[in-house]
Each structure stands twice: as C-alpha cells, then as structure tokens.
Amino acid sequence: MLDWIGWTATALFAGSYLFKQPVTLRKIQAGAALLWVVYGLAIHAMPVVAANVIVASMAAVSTLRRG
C-alpha cells in the first residue's frame, strides 16, 4: 500500500508537466506533494515530509496569487 502512494505521487508530479496551463500544473504538483507528505509520514521520513510541505505550500500560494 505504501508503494502505491509513492508511485501515484511520482506519476502525478511527472504528469503535471504535460499540462499547458500554469495553474493546472501547480495544482497537480501541490496534490502530488501532499501525497508525498502522506508517504513520508507513513515511512517516518521527515526530510520527505518537510520538503514536500514546502513544495505543496509554494504551489498553493503561487496558484492563489496568480489565479
């Protein structure tokens, strides 16, 4: 089950670059980062959690600011 979360996060993040709209790209990246946070918590990897909280936050803030 844990691998499934990690692979889904990887696929979402990689797939986000296929979208032409920057807002869509950032929303998908934020979602993928949140999945990475869940994965990091599940495997007790705080560097993974910290890095992806930052990525998700930046993607969310930039999405809200730019619309």
Secondary structure, DSSP 8 states (H G I E B T S, - for coil): -HHHHHHHHHHHHHHGGG-SSHHHHHHHHHHHHHHHHHHHHHTT-HHHHHHHHHHHHHHHHHHHHH-
